[in-house]
Amino acid sequence: MSGMKTADCNCKEQHAMKKSIGIILIICIVLTLALLIGILPSVTDYQAKHRIYTDMQTDLSDVMNVNIRIVSVDKHDGGIAYGAGSSGVVIEKTENKYYALTAFHVLANDEIDYFVVITPDDPSVFDYKKEHEGVGQEEYYNQLPKVKVEFEKEESDLAVISFESDKQISVVQIAETMPEKGDRIAVISNPEGEKFVSTYGKIKSSKPENFSFNDDQSDNLVVKHSAYEAPGSSGSAVYNESMELVGINIGGGRDVFGRFRYGVMIPTDQINECISGWQEEK
């Protein structure tokens, strides 16, 4: 009898041990999933926002002047709404008329009355109102140059716009070669209402790949990168280490929590095709 009791006890101990091991495995799986879903994407998002290549930082400040912020103005129901802003980069100038490249989808909204341009040298709304007593937000935007759409290339999500300004704005240099995987890059954009923010990363694609906004529009051939972008970055310039334009940002990938995964840009070959098409129509 005692032998049977001992065997029965052993079976219970083995069952309890298996149950404990099972619970431990479940906990490990849950923790691993939490790491993959919660922590690692947050690290990626944080790194993309705060990464700095110090050797490129000074050179990037030298090309700050070629970048612009594009703000939509929508007049409706007796009021005026101003957009958070998107991005662009100056590619050519003739006297006081400037031509800039941006993303086509930035302008593709029939409900918007018009767009205006803000340069890095322009004061903010707050500073302008401080300098001009009694002046409101409407007066600030009224004194900014209006955008004219010169050329659109929807299949590449690119557009050329123009505006007139008495300011001295520089022109970007466009790279002659395509960016390669592993190349370091820098971006100047206006993400989520911020103005002329610099971010850094590397090219992730070995060749252009399809990218879609899932909006029933045709796919775009893009190059992925790890420099942070967000709403407002569309149309922004991507620079190589020589501070030459190698891409125009049009969007990116995010996880279900809205955290940054990668940015996507239209590369040099399509930029040159767009500019050639515009110049032929001039």
Secondary structure, DSSP 8 states (H G I E B T S, - for coil): -HHHHHHHHHHHHHHHHHHHHHHHHHHHHHHHHHIIIIIHHHHHHHHHHH---HHHHHHHHHTGGGEEEEEEEEEETTEEEE---EEEEEEEEETTEEEEEEEHHHH--TT--EEEEE-TTS--HHHHHHHSTT--HHHHHHTS-B-EEEEEEGGGTEEEEEEE-SS------B-SS---TT-EEEEEE-GGG--SEEEEEEB--SS-EEE--SSSS--EEEEEE-S---TT-TT-EEE-TTS-EEEEEEEEEE-TT--EEEEEEEEHHHHHHHHHHHHHH-
